[in-house]
Amino acid sequence: MNQRKKKRAVVDQRLCVACGCCVKVCPMKAIEIFKGIMARVIPEKCVGCGKCARECPASIIELEEVDV
């Protein structure tokens, strides 16, 4: 059976400073600042558009392929 792939944003939480840039640009509201110290992606909401990765000033957000 063929698995479909989709992209999803992944935040390197060790390096995130919770600046909120990704939260502001996400059209799906799929990123939240967790405990005031780091961003995290809500997988069910992320459509893999990449806006957060392009906007992140620290370049710590990547898009990874995941099975759907």
BAZAFI-560290 format. One record per residue: residue in three letters; z, y, x of N, C-alpha, C, O, CB in turn. Coordinates in steps of 0.02 Angstrom, whole numbers, m for minus. Glycine has a CB too. Example, Ala and Ser with C-alpha at 12.3 -4.5 7.8 and 13.67 -1.06 7.14 Angstrom:
// BAZAFI-560290
<atom><aa>ALA</aa><n_Z>390</n_Z><n_Y>m284</n_Y><n_X>660</n_X><ca_Z>390</ca_Z><ca_Y>m225</ca_Y><ca_X>615</ca_X><c_Z>390</c_Z><c_Y>m165</c_Y><c_X>660</c_X><o_Z>423</o_Z><o_Y>m166</o_Y><o_X>712</o_X><cb_Z>452</cb_Z><cb_Y>m224</cb_Y><cb_X>565</cb_X></atom>
<atom><aa>SER</aa><n_Z>354</n_Z><n_Y>m112</n_Y><n_X>642</n_X><ca_Z>357</ca_Z><ca_Y>m53</ca_Y><ca_X>684</ca_X><c_Z>394</c_Z><c_Y>2</c_Y><c_X>645</c_X><o_Z>402</o_Z><o_Y>57</o_Y><o_X>670</o_X><cb_Z>286</cb_Z><cb_Y>m30</cb_Y><cb_X>704</cb_X></atom>
***
This chain:
// BAZAFI-560290
<atom><aa>MET</aa><n_Z>0</n_Z><n_Y>m58</n_Y><n_X>41</n_X><ca_Z>0</ca_Z><ca_Y>0</ca_Y><ca_X>0</ca_X><c_Z>0</c_Z><c_Y>62</c_Y><c_X>44</c_X><o_Z>40</o_Z><o_Y>67</o_Y><o_X>91</o_X><cb_Z>60</cb_Z><cb_Y>m1</cb_Y><cb_X>m47</cb_X></atom>
<atom><aa>ASN</aa><n_Z>m44</n_Z><n_Y>110</n_Y><n_X>30</n_X><ca_Z>m48</ca_Z><ca_Y>171</ca_Y><ca_X>69</ca_X><c_Z>6</c_Z><c_Y>220</c_Y><c_X>48</c_X><o_Z>14</o_Z><o_Y>235</o_Y><o_X>m11</o_X><cb_Z>m117</cb_Z><cb_Y>203</cb_Y><cb_X>62</cb_X></atom>
<atom><aa>GLN</aa><n_Z>42</n_Z><n_Y>244</n_Y><n_X>97</n_X><ca_Z>92</ca_Z><ca_Y>295</ca_Y><ca_X>84</ca_X><c_Z>60</c_Z><c_Y>364</c_Y><c_X>90</c_X><o_Z>23</o_Z><o_Y>377</o_Y><o_X>138</o_X><cb_Z>152</cb_Z><cb_Y>288</cb_Y><cb_X>133</cb_X></atom>
<atom><aa>ARG</aa><n_Z>74</n_Z><n_Y>407</n_Y><n_X>44</n_X><ca_Z>51</ca_Z><ca_Y>476</ca_Y><ca_X>50</ca_X><c_Z>99</c_Z><c_Y>513</c_Y><c_X>96</c_X><o_Z>159</o_Z><o_Y>498</o_Y><o_X>99</o_X><cb_Z>47</cb_Z><cb_Y>511</cb_Y><cb_X>m20</cb_X></atom>
<atom><aa>LYS</aa><n_Z>72</n_Z><n_Y>561</n_Y><n_X>132</n_X><ca_Z>113</ca_Z><ca_Y>602</ca_Y><ca_X>177</ca_X><c_Z>114</c_Z><c_Y>673</c_Y><c_X>152</c_X><o_Z>66</o_Z><o_Y>697</o_Y><o_X>122</o_X><cb_Z>86</cb_Z><cb_Y>598</cb_Y><cb_X>250</cb_X></atom>
<atom><aa>LYS</aa><n_Z>169</n_Z><n_Y>706</n_Y><n_X>164</n_X><ca_Z>174</ca_Z><ca_Y>777</ca_Y><ca_X>150</ca_X><c_Z>215</c_Z><c_Y>809</c_Y><c_X>205</c_X><o_Z>251</o_Z><o_Y>774</o_Y><o_X>240</o_X><cb_Z>205</cb_Z><cb_Y>790</cb_Y><cb_X>80</cb_X></atom>
<atom><aa>LYS</aa><n_Z>208</n_Z><n_Y>873</n_Y><n_X>212</n_X><ca_Z>247</ca_Z><ca_Y>908</ca_Y><ca_X>263</ca_X><c_Z>309</c_Z><c_Y>938</c_Y><c_X>232</c_X><o_Z>310</o_Z><o_Y>958</o_Y><o_X>173</o_X><cb_Z>204</cb_Z><cb_Y>962</cb_Y><cb_X>298</cb_X></atom>
<atom><aa>ARG</aa><n_Z>361</n_Z><n_Y>941</n_Y><n_X>273</n_X><ca_Z>424</ca_Z><ca_Y>970</ca_Y><ca_X>251</ca_X><c_Z>454</c_Z><c_Y>1007</c_Y><c_X>310</c_X><o_Z>450</o_Z><o_Y>985</o_Y><o_X>367</o_X><cb_Z>473</cb_Z><cb_Y>915</cb_Y><cb_X>223</cb_X></atom>
<atom><aa>ALA</aa><n_Z>484</n_Z><n_Y>1064</n_Y><n_X>296</n_X><ca_Z>517</ca_Z><ca_Y>1104</ca_Y><ca_X>348</ca_X><c_Z>581</c_Z><c_Y>1070</c_Y><c_X>371</c_X><o_Z>618</o_Z><o_Y>1041</o_Y><o_X>331</o_X><cb_Z>531</cb_Z><cb_Y>1175</cb_Y><cb_X>323</cb_X></atom>
<atom><aa>VAL</aa><n_Z>593</n_Z><n_Y>1075</n_Y><n_X>436</n_X><ca_Z>655</ca_Z><ca_Y>1048</ca_Y><ca_X>465</ca_X><c_Z>683</c_Z><c_Y>1102</c_Y><c_X>512</c_X><o_Z>647</o_Z><o_Y>1128</o_Y><o_X>555</o_X><cb_Z>642</cb_Z><cb_Y>980</cb_Y><cb_X>504</cb_X></atom>
<atom><aa>VAL</aa><n_Z>746</n_Z><n_Y>1119</n_Y><n_X>503</n_X><ca_Z>779</ca_Z><ca_Y>1170</ca_Y><ca_X>542</ca_X><c_Z>820</c_Z><c_Y>1137</c_Y><c_X>597</c_X><o_Z>857</o_Z><o_Y>1089</o_Y><o_X>584</o_X><cb_Z>825</cb_Z><cb_Y>1215</cb_Y><cb_X>498</cb_X></atom>
<atom><aa>ASP</aa><n_Z>813</n_Z><n_Y>1162</n_Y><n_X>659</n_X><ca_Z>856</ca_Z><ca_Y>1138</ca_Y><ca_X>714</ca_X><c_Z>923</c_Z><c_Y>1174</c_Y><c_X>705</c_X><o_Z>932</o_Z><o_Y>1230</o_Y><o_X>728</o_X><cb_Z>824</cb_Z><cb_Y>1153</cb_Y><cb_X>786</cb_X></atom>
<atom><aa>GLN</aa><n_Z>969</n_Z><n_Y>1141</n_Y><n_X>672</n_X><ca_Z>1032</ca_Z><ca_Y>1172</ca_Y><ca_X>653</ca_X><c_Z>1076</c_Z><c_Y>1189</c_Y><c_X>712</c_X><o_Z>1121</o_Z><o_Y>1231</o_Y><o_X>705</o_X><cb_Z>1069</cb_Z><cb_Y>1127</cb_Y><cb_X>606</cb_X></atom>
<atom><aa>ARG</aa><n_Z>1065</n_Z><n_Y>1158</n_Y><n_X>769</n_X><ca_Z>1105</ca_Z><ca_Y>1174</ca_Y><ca_X>828</ca_X><c_Z>1089</c_Z><c_Y>1244</c_Y><c_X>854</c_X><o_Z>1131</o_Z><o_Y>1277</o_Y><o_X>885</o_X><cb_Z>1092</cb_Z><cb_Y>1122</cb_Y><cb_X>884</cb_X></atom>
<atom><aa>LEU</aa><n_Z>1028</n_Z><n_Y>1268</n_Y><n_X>840</n_X><ca_Z>1006</ca_Z><ca_Y>1332</ca_Y><ca_X>866</ca_X><c_Z>1002</c_Z><c_Y>1388</c_Y><c_X>814</c_X><o_Z>992</o_Z><o_Y>1446</o_Y><o_X>831</o_X><cb_Z>939</cb_Z><cb_Y>1325</cb_Y><cb_X>898</cb_X></atom>
<atom><aa>CYS</aa><n_Z>1011</n_Z><n_Y>1371</n_Y><n_X>751</n_X><ca_Z>1005</ca_Z><ca_Y>1419</ca_Y><ca_X>697</ca_X><c_Z>1064</c_Z><c_Y>1468</c_Y><c_X>698</c_X><o_Z>1122</o_Z><o_Y>1448</o_Y><o_X>707</o_X><cb_Z>1002</cb_Z><cb_Y>1383</cb_Y><cb_X>628</cb_X></atom>
<atom><aa>VAL</aa><n_Z>1048</n_Z><n_Y>1533</n_Y><n_X>689</n_X><ca_Z>1100</ca_Z><ca_Y>1584</ca_Y><ca_X>687</ca_X><c_Z>1108</c_Z><c_Y>1614</c_Y><c_X>617</c_X><o_Z>1142</o_Z><o_Y>1665</o_Y><o_X>609</o_X><cb_Z>1085</cb_Z><cb_Y>1639</cb_Y><cb_X>738</cb_X></atom>
<atom><aa>ALA</aa><n_Z>1077</n_Z><n_Y>1584</n_Y><n_X>568</n_X><ca_Z>1083</ca_Z><ca_Y>1604</ca_Y><ca_X>498</ca_X><c_Z>1062</c_Z><c_Y>1676</c_Y><c_X>486</c_X><o_Z>1095</o_Z><o_Y>1713</o_Y><o_X>449</o_X><cb_Z>1155</cb_Z><cb_Y>1595</cb_Y><cb_X>475</cb_X></atom>
<atom><aa>CYS</aa><n_Z>1006</n_Z><n_Y>1696</n_Y><n_X>516</n_X><ca_Z>982</ca_Z><ca_Y>1764</ca_Y><ca_X>507</ca_X><c_Z>954</c_Z><c_Y>1775</c_Y><c_X>437</c_X><o_Z>952</o_Z><o_Y>1832</o_Y><o_X>413</o_X><cb_Z>929</cb_Z><cb_Y>1780</cb_Y><cb_X>559</cb_X></atom>
<atom><aa>GLY</aa><n_Z>932</n_Z><n_Y>1722</n_Y><n_X>404</n_X><ca_Z>908</ca_Z><ca_Y>1727</ca_Y><ca_X>335</ca_X><c_Z>835</c_Z><c_Y>1743</c_Y><c_X>327</c_X><o_Z>811</o_Z><o_Y>1748</o_Y><o_X>270</o_X><cb_Z>947</cb_Z><cb_Y>1778</cb_Y><cb_X>301</cb_X></atom>
<atom><aa>CYS</aa><n_Z>798</n_Z><n_Y>1751</n_Y><n_X>381</n_X><ca_Z>726</ca_Z><ca_Y>1767</ca_Y><ca_X>376</ca_X><c_Z>689</c_Z><c_Y>1713</c_Y><c_X>337</c_X><o_Z>646</o_Z><o_Y>1728</o_Y><o_X>296</o_X><cb_Z>695</cb_Z><cb_Y>1775</cb_Y><cb_X>446</cb_X></atom>
<atom><aa>CYS</aa><n_Z>705</n_Z><n_Y>1650</n_Y><n_X>350</n_X><ca_Z>671</ca_Z><ca_Y>1595</ca_Y><ca_X>316</ca_X><c_Z>687</c_Z><c_Y>1594</c_Y><c_X>241</c_X><o_Z>644</o_Z><o_Y>1579</o_Y><o_X>200</o_X><cb_Z>691</cb_Z><cb_Y>1528</cb_Y><cb_X>347</cb_X></atom>
<atom><aa>VAL</aa><n_Z>748</n_Z><n_Y>1611</n_Y><n_X>225</n_X><ca_Z>769</ca_Z><ca_Y>1612</ca_Y><ca_X>155</ca_X><c_Z>729</c_Z><c_Y>1664</c_Y><c_X>116</c_X><o_Z>708</o_Z><o_Y>1652</o_Y><o_X>60</o_X><cb_Z>845</cb_Z><cb_Y>1626</cb_Y><cb_X>149</cb_X></atom>
<atom><aa>LYS</aa><n_Z>719</n_Z><n_Y>1722</n_Y><n_X>147</n_X><ca_Z>684</ca_Z><ca_Y>1778</ca_Y><ca_X>114</ca_X><c_Z>611</c_Z><c_Y>1762</c_Y><c_X>100</c_X><o_Z>584</o_Z><o_Y>1786</o_Y><o_X>50</o_X><cb_Z>689</cb_Z><cb_Y>1840</cb_Y><cb_X>157</cb_X></atom>
<atom><aa>VAL</aa><n_Z>578</n_Z><n_Y>1723</n_Y><n_X>144</n_X><ca_Z>506</ca_Z><ca_Y>1712</ca_Y><ca_X>135</ca_X><c_Z>488</c_Z><c_Y>1648</c_Y><c_X>98</c_X><o_Z>430</o_Z><o_Y>1638</o_Y><o_X>80</o_X><cb_Z>473</cb_Z><cb_Y>1711</cb_Y><cb_X>202</cb_X></atom>
<atom><aa>CYS</aa><n_Z>536</n_Z><n_Y>1605</n_Y><n_X>86</n_X><ca_Z>520</ca_Z><ca_Y>1541</ca_Y><ca_X>54</ca_X><c_Z>504</c_Z><c_Y>1552</c_Y><c_X>m20</c_X><o_Z>547</o_Z><o_Y>1574</o_Y><o_X>m58</o_X><cb_Z>580</cb_Z><cb_Y>1492</cb_Y><cb_X>62</cb_X></atom>
<atom><aa>PRO</aa><n_Z>442</n_Z><n_Y>1536</n_Y><n_X>m40</n_X><ca_Z>422</ca_Z><ca_Y>1547</ca_Y><ca_X>m110</ca_X><c_Z>455</c_Z><c_Y>1497</c_Y><c_X>m158</c_X><o_Z>457</o_Z><o_Y>1510</o_Y><o_X>m219</o_X><cb_Z>347</cb_Z><cb_Y>1543</cb_Y><cb_X>m116</cb_X></atom>
<atom><aa>MET</aa><n_Z>479</n_Z><n_Y>1442</n_Y><n_X>m133</n_X><ca_Z>509</ca_Z><ca_Y>1391</ca_Y><ca_X>m175</ca_X><c_Z>585</c_Z><c_Y>1392</c_Y><c_X>m176</c_X><o_Z>617</o_Z><o_Y>1352</o_Y><o_X>m209</o_X><cb_Z>485</cb_Z><cb_Y>1323</cb_Y><cb_X>m152</cb_X></atom>
<atom><aa>LYS</aa><n_Z>615</n_Z><n_Y>1439</n_Y><n_X>m139</n_X><ca_Z>688</ca_Z><ca_Y>1443</ca_Y><ca_X>m132</ca_X><c_Z>716</c_Z><c_Y>1376</c_Y><c_X>m108</c_X><o_Z>766</o_Z><o_Y>1351</o_Y><o_X>m134</o_X><cb_Z>720</cb_Z><cb_Y>1464</cb_Y><cb_X>m199</cb_X></atom>
<atom><aa>ALA</aa><n_Z>682</n_Z><n_Y>1348</n_Y><n_X>m58</n_X><ca_Z>699</ca_Z><ca_Y>1282</ca_Y><ca_X>m33</ca_X><c_Z>744</c_Z><c_Y>1285</c_Y><c_X>29</c_X><o_Z>761</o_Z><o_Y>1233</o_Y><o_X>58</o_X><cb_Z>637</cb_Z><cb_Y>1244</cb_Y><cb_X>m16</cb_X></atom>
<atom><aa>ILE</aa><n_Z>764</n_Z><n_Y>1345</n_Y><n_X>49</n_X><ca_Z>807</ca_Z><ca_Y>1352</ca_Y><ca_X>108</ca_X><c_Z>868</c_Z><c_Y>1393</c_Y><c_X>87</c_X><o_Z>863</o_Z><o_Y>1442</o_Y><o_X>51</o_X><cb_Z>770</cb_Z><cb_Y>1386</cb_Y><cb_X>168</cb_X></atom>
<atom><aa>GLU</aa><n_Z>926</n_Z><n_Y>1370</n_Y><n_X>111</n_X><ca_Z>987</ca_Z><ca_Y>1406</ca_Y><ca_X>96</ca_X><c_Z>1028</c_Z><c_Y>1413</c_Y><c_X>161</c_X><o_Z>1021</o_Z><o_Y>1373</o_Y><o_X>207</o_X><cb_Z>1029</cb_Z><cb_Y>1370</cb_Y><cb_X>42</cb_X></atom>
<atom><aa>ILE</aa><n_Z>1069</n_Z><n_Y>1464</n_Y><n_X>162</n_X><ca_Z>1116</ca_Z><ca_Y>1471</ca_Y><ca_X>218</ca_X><c_Z>1178</c_Z><c_Y>1431</c_Y><c_X>200</c_X><o_Z>1211</o_Z><o_Y>1444</o_Y><o_X>150</o_X><cb_Z>1132</cb_Z><cb_Y>1547</cb_Y><cb_X>233</cb_X></atom>
<atom><aa>PHE</aa><n_Z>1194</n_Z><n_Y>1383</n_Y><n_X>242</n_X><ca_Z>1248</ca_Z><ca_Y>1336</ca_Y><ca_X>229</ca_X><c_Z>1310</c_Z><c_Y>1358</c_Y><c_X>267</c_X><o_Z>1309</o_Z><o_Y>1366</o_Y><o_X>328</o_X><cb_Z>1228</cb_Z><cb_Y>1264</cb_Y><cb_X>249</cb_X></atom>
<atom><aa>LYS</aa><n_Z>1364</n_Z><n_Y>1367</n_Y><n_X>230</n_X><ca_Z>1429</ca_Z><ca_Y>1386</ca_Y><ca_X>259</ca_X><c_Z>1426</c_Z><c_Y>1449</c_Y><c_X>302</c_X><o_Z>1468</o_Z><o_Y>1460</o_Y><o_X>345</o_X><cb_Z>1456</cb_Z><cb_Y>1329</cb_Y><cb_X>301</cb_X></atom>
<atom><aa>GLY</aa><n_Z>1374</n_Z><n_Y>1490</n_Y><n_X>290</n_X><ca_Z>1368</ca_Z><ca_Y>1553</ca_Y><ca_X>327</ca_X><c_Z>1349</c_Z><c_Y>1546</c_Y><c_X>399</c_X><o_Z>1348</o_Z><o_Y>1596</o_Y><o_X>436</o_X><cb_Z>1430</cb_Z><cb_Y>1590</cb_Y><cb_X>323</cb_X></atom>
<atom><aa>ILE</aa><n_Z>1333</n_Z><n_Y>1485</n_Y><n_X>421</n_X><ca_Z>1319</ca_Z><ca_Y>1476</ca_Y><ca_X>493</ca_X><c_Z>1252</c_Z><c_Y>1445</c_Y><c_X>510</c_X><o_Z>1231</o_Z><o_Y>1447</o_Y><o_X>568</o_X><cb_Z>1372</cb_Z><cb_Y>1433</cb_Y><cb_X>523</cb_X></atom>
<atom><aa>MET</aa><n_Z>1217</n_Z><n_Y>1418</n_Y><n_X>460</n_X><ca_Z>1152</ca_Z><ca_Y>1387</ca_Y><ca_X>476</ca_X><c_Z>1110</c_Z><c_Y>1380</c_Y><c_X>414</c_X><o_Z>1135</o_Z><o_Y>1376</o_Y><o_X>358</o_X><cb_Z>1162</cb_Z><cb_Y>1319</cb_Y><cb_X>509</cb_X></atom>
<atom><aa>ALA</aa><n_Z>1044</n_Z><n_Y>1379</n_Y><n_X>424</n_X><ca_Z>998</ca_Z><ca_Y>1368</ca_Y><ca_X>368</ca_X><c_Z>988</c_Z><c_Y>1293</c_Y><c_X>360</c_X><o_Z>990</o_Z><o_Y>1255</o_Y><o_X>408</o_X><cb_Z>929</cb_Z><cb_Y>1404</cb_Y><cb_X>381</cb_X></atom>
<atom><aa>ARG</aa><n_Z>977</n_Z><n_Y>1273</n_Y><n_X>298</n_X><ca_Z>959</ca_Z><ca_Y>1204</ca_Y><ca_X>286</ca_X><c_Z>908</c_Z><c_Y>1201</c_Y><c_X>230</c_X><o_Z>908</o_Z><o_Y>1242</o_Y><o_X>185</o_X><cb_Z>1022</cb_Z><cb_Y>1160</cb_Y><cb_X>269</cb_X></atom>
<atom><aa>VAL</aa><n_Z>865</n_Z><n_Y>1152</n_Y><n_X>235</n_X><ca_Z>810</ca_Z><ca_Y>1143</ca_Y><ca_X>188</ca_X><c_Z>832</c_Z><c_Y>1096</c_Y><c_X>132</c_X><o_Z>865</o_Z><o_Y>1046</o_Y><o_X>144</o_X><cb_Z>747</cb_Z><cb_Y>1115</cb_Y><cb_X>223</cb_X></atom>
<atom><aa>ILE</aa><n_Z>815</n_Z><n_Y>1114</n_Y><n_X>71</n_X><ca_Z>827</ca_Z><ca_Y>1071</ca_Y><ca_X>13</ca_X><c_Z>762</c_Z><c_Y>1030</c_Y><c_X>5</c_X><o_Z>713</o_Z><o_Y>1057</o_Y><o_X>m21</o_X><cb_Z>845</cb_Z><cb_Y>1113</cb_Y><cb_X>m54</cb_X></atom>
<atom><aa>PRO</aa><n_Z>762</n_Z><n_Y>968</n_Y><n_X>26</n_X><ca_Z>700</ca_Z><ca_Y>928</ca_Y><ca_X>31</ca_X><c_Z>660</c_Z><c_Y>924</c_Y><c_X>m34</c_X><o_Z>599</o_Z><o_Y>925</o_Y><o_X>m33</o_X><cb_Z>716</cb_Z><cb_Y>859</cb_Y><cb_X>53</cb_X></atom>
<atom><aa>GLU</aa><n_Z>694</n_Z><n_Y>920</n_Y><n_X>m91</n_X><ca_Z>660</ca_Z><ca_Y>913</ca_Y><ca_X>m155</ca_X><c_Z>620</c_Z><c_Y>975</c_Y><c_X>m173</c_X><o_Z>572</o_Z><o_Y>970</o_Y><o_X>m212</o_X><cb_Z>709</cb_Z><cb_Y>897</cb_Y><cb_X>m210</cb_X></atom>
<atom><aa>LYS</aa><n_Z>638</n_Z><n_Y>1032</n_Y><n_X>m146</n_X><ca_Z>605</ca_Z><ca_Y>1095</ca_Y><ca_X>m163</ca_X><c_Z>551</c_Z><c_Y>1114</c_Y><c_X>m113</c_X><o_Z>505</o_Z><o_Y>1151</o_Y><o_X>m131</o_X><cb_Z>656</cb_Z><cb_Y>1150</cb_Y><cb_X>m168</cb_X></atom>
<atom><aa>CYS</aa><n_Z>555</n_Z><n_Y>1090</n_Y><n_X>m52</n_X><ca_Z>509</ca_Z><ca_Y>1110</ca_Y><ca_X>1</ca_X><c_Z>439</c_Z><c_Y>1082</c_Y><c_X>m11</c_X><o_Z>431</o_Z><o_Y>1022</o_Y><o_X>m22</o_X><cb_Z>535</cb_Z><cb_Y>1088</cb_Y><cb_X>70</cb_X></atom>
<atom><aa>VAL</aa><n_Z>388</n_Z><n_Y>1126</n_Y><n_X>m9</n_X><ca_Z>319</ca_Z><ca_Y>1105</ca_Y><ca_X>m18</ca_X><c_Z>280</c_Z><c_Y>1105</c_Y><c_X>48</c_X><o_Z>220</o_Z><o_Y>1089</o_Y><o_X>48</o_X><cb_Z>284</cb_Z><cb_Y>1151</cb_Y><cb_X>m68</cb_X></atom>
<atom><aa>GLY</aa><n_Z>313</n_Z><n_Y>1121</n_Y><n_X>103</n_X><ca_Z>282</ca_Z><ca_Y>1118</ca_Y><ca_X>168</ca_X><c_Z>231</c_Z><c_Y>1173</c_Y><c_X>182</c_X><o_Z>183</o_Z><o_Y>1162</o_Y><o_X>219</o_X><cb_Z>249</cb_Z><cb_Y>1053</cb_Y><cb_X>176</cb_X></atom>
<atom><aa>CYS</aa><n_Z>240</n_Z><n_Y>1231</n_Y><n_X>152</n_X><ca_Z>191</ca_Z><ca_Y>1286</ca_Y><ca_X>161</ca_X><c_Z>193</c_Z><c_Y>1316</c_Y><c_X>231</c_X><o_Z>143</o_Z><o_Y>1343</o_Y><o_X>254</o_X><cb_Z>204</cb_Z><cb_Y>1340</cb_Y><cb_X>110</cb_X></atom>
<atom><aa>GLY</aa><n_Z>250</n_Z><n_Y>1313</n_Y><n_X>265</n_X><ca_Z>256</ca_Z><ca_Y>1337</ca_Y><ca_X>334</ca_X><c_Z>274</c_Z><c_Y>1410</c_Y><c_X>341</c_X><o_Z>280</o_Z><o_Y>1435</o_Y><o_X>397</o_X><cb_Z>193</cb_Z><cb_Y>1326</cb_Y><cb_X>368</cb_X></atom>
<atom><aa>LYS</aa><n_Z>284</n_Z><n_Y>1445</n_Y><n_X>286</n_X><ca_Z>302</ca_Z><ca_Y>1516</ca_Y><ca_X>290</ca_X><c_Z>367</c_Z><c_Y>1526</c_Y><c_X>329</c_X><o_Z>373</o_Z><o_Y>1573</o_Y><o_X>368</o_X><cb_Z>309</cb_Z><cb_Y>1546</cb_Y><cb_X>220</cb_X></atom>
<atom><aa>CYS</aa><n_Z>415</n_Z><n_Y>1483</n_Y><n_X>318</n_X><ca_Z>480</ca_Z><ca_Y>1489</ca_Y><ca_X>352</ca_X><c_Z>472</c_Z><c_Y>1480</c_Y><c_X>427</c_X><o_Z>502</o_Z><o_Y>1516</o_Y><o_X>467</o_X><cb_Z>530</cb_Z><cb_Y>1438</cb_Y><cb_X>325</cb_X></atom>
<atom><aa>ALA</aa><n_Z>431</n_Z><n_Y>1432</n_Y><n_X>447</n_X><ca_Z>421</ca_Z><ca_Y>1418</ca_Y><ca_X>518</ca_X><c_Z>386</c_Z><c_Y>1477</c_Y><c_X>553</c_X><o_Z>403</o_Z><o_Y>1495</o_Y><o_X>609</o_X><cb_Z>379</cb_Z><cb_Y>1354</cb_Y><cb_X>528</cb_X></atom>
<atom><aa>ARG</aa><n_Z>339</n_Z><n_Y>1507</n_Y><n_X>518</n_X><ca_Z>303</ca_Z><ca_Y>1565</ca_Y><ca_X>547</ca_X><c_Z>349</c_Z><c_Y>1626</c_Y><c_X>553</c_X><o_Z>341</o_Z><o_Y>1666</o_Y><o_X>598</o_X><cb_Z>241</cb_Z><cb_Y>1582</cb_Y><cb_X>506</cb_X></atom>
<atom><aa>GLU</aa><n_Z>395</n_Z><n_Y>1633</n_Y><n_X>507</n_X><ca_Z>438</ca_Z><ca_Y>1693</ca_Y><ca_X>504</ca_X><c_Z>500</c_Z><c_Y>1687</c_Y><c_X>549</c_X><o_Z>529</o_Z><o_Y>1738</o_Y><o_X>567</o_X><cb_Z>459</cb_Z><cb_Y>1706</cb_Y><cb_X>433</cb_X></atom>
<atom><aa>CYS</aa><n_Z>521</n_Z><n_Y>1627</n_Y><n_X>565</n_X><ca_Z>582</ca_Z><ca_Y>1617</ca_Y><ca_X>604</ca_X><c_Z>578</c_Z><c_Y>1651</c_Y><c_X>673</c_X><o_Z>535</o_Z><o_Y>1632</o_Y><o_X>713</o_X><cb_Z>597</cb_Z><cb_Y>1541</cb_Y><cb_X>613</cb_X></atom>
<atom><aa>PRO</aa><n_Z>621</n_Z><n_Y>1701</n_Y><n_X>686</n_X><ca_Z>617</ca_Z><ca_Y>1736</ca_Y><ca_X>751</ca_X><c_Z>636</c_Z><c_Y>1692</c_Y><c_X>810</c_X><o_Z>617</o_Z><o_Y>1706</o_Y><o_X>867</o_X><cb_Z>662</cb_Z><cb_Y>1796</cb_Y><cb_X>749</cb_X></atom>
<atom><aa>ALA</aa><n_Z>673</n_Z><n_Y>1638</n_Y><n_X>798</n_X><ca_Z>693</ca_Z><ca_Y>1594</ca_Y><ca_X>852</ca_X><c_Z>647</c_Z><c_Y>1533</c_Y><c_X>860</c_X><o_Z>656</o_Z><o_Y>1493</o_Y><o_X>905</o_X><cb_Z>765</cb_Z><cb_Y>1569</cb_Y><cb_X>841</cb_X></atom>
<atom><aa>SER</aa><n_Z>598</n_Z><n_Y>1527</n_Y><n_X>815</n_X><ca_Z>550</ca_Z><ca_Y>1471</ca_Y><ca_X>816</ca_X><c_Z>584</c_Z><c_Y>1403</c_Y><c_X>816</c_X><o_Z>566</o_Z><o_Y>1358</o_Y><o_X>854</o_X><cb_Z>505</cb_Z><cb_Y>1476</cb_Y><cb_X>878</cb_X></atom>
<atom><aa>ILE</aa><n_Z>634</n_Z><n_Y>1396</n_Y><n_X>773</n_X><ca_Z>672</ca_Z><ca_Y>1333</ca_Y><ca_X>771</ca_X><c_Z>658</c_Z><c_Y>1292</c_Y><c_X>708</c_X><o_Z>692</o_Z><o_Y>1242</o_Y><o_X>695</o_X><cb_Z>746</cb_Z><cb_Y>1348</cb_Y><cb_X>776</cb_X></atom>
<atom><aa>ILE</aa><n_Z>608</n_Z><n_Y>1314</n_Y><n_X>669</n_X><ca_Z>589</ca_Z><ca_Y>1276</ca_Y><ca_X>609</ca_X><c_Z>521</c_Z><c_Y>1245</c_Y><c_X>622</c_X><o_Z>474</o_Z><o_Y>1278</o_Y><o_X>641</o_X><cb_Z>588</cb_Z><cb_Y>1322</cb_Y><cb_X>546</cb_X></atom>
<atom><aa>GLU</aa><n_Z>517</n_Z><n_Y>1180</n_Y><n_X>610</n_X><ca_Z>455</ca_Z><ca_Y>1144</ca_Y><ca_X>619</ca_X><c_Z>437</c_Z><c_Y>1109</c_Y><c_X>553</c_X><o_Z>480</o_Z><o_Y>1097</o_Y><o_X>511</o_X><cb_Z>460</cb_Z><cb_Y>1092</cb_Y><cb_X>677</cb_X></atom>
<atom><aa>LEU</aa><n_Z>373</n_Z><n_Y>1093</n_Y><n_X>547</n_X><ca_Z>350</ca_Z><ca_Y>1054</ca_Y><ca_X>490</ca_X><c_Z>341</c_Z><c_Y>982</c_Y><c_X>513</c_X><o_Z>306</o_Z><o_Y>970</o_Y><o_X>563</o_X><cb_Z>285</cb_Z><cb_Y>1083</cb_Y><cb_X>459</cb_X></atom>
<atom><aa>GLU</aa><n_Z>371</n_Z><n_Y>936</n_Y><n_X>479</n_X><ca_Z>364</ca_Z><ca_Y>865</ca_Y><ca_X>496</ca_X><c_Z>332</c_Z><c_Y>828</c_Y><c_X>437</c_X><o_Z>343</o_Z><o_Y>846</o_Y><o_X>379</o_X><cb_Z>432</cb_Z><cb_Y>834</cb_Y><cb_X>513</cb_X></atom>
<atom><aa>GLU</aa><n_Z>293</n_Z><n_Y>777</n_Y><n_X>453</n_X><ca_Z>264</ca_Z><ca_Y>735</ca_Y><ca_X>401</ca_X><c_Z>315</c_Z><c_Y>685</c_Y><c_X>377</c_X><o_Z>350</o_Z><o_Y>653</o_Y><o_X>417</o_X><cb_Z>201</cb_Z><cb_Y>700</cb_Y><cb_X>426</cb_X></atom>
<atom><aa>VAL</aa><n_Z>319</n_Z><n_Y>678</n_Y><n_X>311</n_X><ca_Z>365</ca_Z><ca_Y>630</ca_Y><ca_X>281</ca_X><c_Z>327</c_Z><c_Y>590</c_Y><c_X>229</c_X><o_Z>277</o_Z><o_Y>614</o_Y><o_X>201</o_X><cb_Z>426</cb_Z><cb_Y>666</cb_Y><cb_X>249</cb_X></atom>
<atom><aa>ASP</aa><n_Z>349</n_Z><n_Y>529</n_Y><n_X>216</n_X><ca_Z>319</ca_Z><ca_Y>488</ca_Y><ca_X>164</ca_X><c_Z>340</c_Z><c_Y>514</c_Y><c_X>96</c_X><o_Z>397</o_Z><o_Y>534</o_Y><o_X>85</o_X><cb_Z>338</cb_Z><cb_Y>414</cb_Y><cb_X>173</cb_X></atom>
<atom><aa>VAL</aa><n_Z>293</n_Z><n_Y>512</n_Y><n_X>50</n_X><ca_Z>307</ca_Z><ca_Y>534</ca_Y><ca_X>m19</ca_X><c_Z>311</c_Z><c_Y>473</c_Y><c_X>m64</c_X><o_Z>322</o_Z><o_Y>480</o_Y><o_X>m124</o_X><cb_Z>254</cb_Z><cb_Y>584</cb_Y><cb_X>m45</cb_X></atom>
***
